[in-house]
Amino acid sequence: MGLQLPKHPAQPLAGASALVTGGASGIGQAVALALAAAGARVHVADLADGGGRATAAVTGGLALPTDVTDPRAVEAAVDAVVAADGVIDVLVNNAGTCDNTASLEVLDEEWRRVFALNVDAVFWGCRAAGRHMVARGSGAIVNTASMSARIVNRPLPQASYNASKAAVVQLTRSLAAEWAPHGVRVNSVSPGYTATPMTRAALADEGLRRTWESHTPMGRVARPEEVAAAVVHLAGPASSFTTGTDLLVDGGYTAW
């Protein structure tokens, strides 16, 4: 069965123009579909051109092959959205990566790669969309952080990922405070362990999966759609007085 939009009767984002990075699969694809179900026209920026085109074909937007670690490419993607729709109302910076190398063994270039994709790219996206949103006096940005911004995951070592996601949360708060007077809201969502292509191999390890589940009060990993619902909330009018917030979607993991 092909991609289908989930049902969203209220359509709180009817007529909005949205851009999702990393929308070809996983959480990003679920976010793109959920925003479209809420009424938005959703454009997809992703290096995985096939998956990006498949998502965009359902969400009614452009498929924009984009290296989000290149600030000029990100600006071009945002400009393409504005050229197509006349405005960009919502940006979701979702593209990201993880490295599970022990810190004493991690290569310099791998550390930089994680930060380039998880932090630099988020700022490039915020800056590019923020210019249009600040000038217009409205807009909503949602950045994908992680519960790893608050806890140290176990048993896999991932210092670069944890540090990069903590940076995303603080960047989000900083931009929220800076752009609030201009009508632009900036929030982040922090998923716990979620069933995505990035975690597929780890979840296939029964011992590791059971460890993750046992450390989560709800006793399971999240579905991408559950994270997407939180993004729709933060992007829409229901959170009109919410900015600088990091919304945990972790099944209670950080409560223990």
Secondary structure, 3 states (H helix, E strand, C coil): CCCCCCCCCCCCCCCCEEEEECCCCHHHHHHHHHHHHCCCEEEEECCCHHHHHHHHHHHEEEEECCCCCCHHHHHHHHHHHHHHHCCCCEEEECCCCCCCCCCCCCCHHHHHHHHHHHHHHHHHHHHHHHHHHHHHCCEEEEEECCHHHCCCCCCCCCHHHHHHHHHHHHHHHHHHHHHHHHCEEEEEEEECCECCHHHHHHHHCHHHHHHHHHCCCCCCCECHHHHHHHHHHHHCHHHCCCCCCEEEECCCHHHC
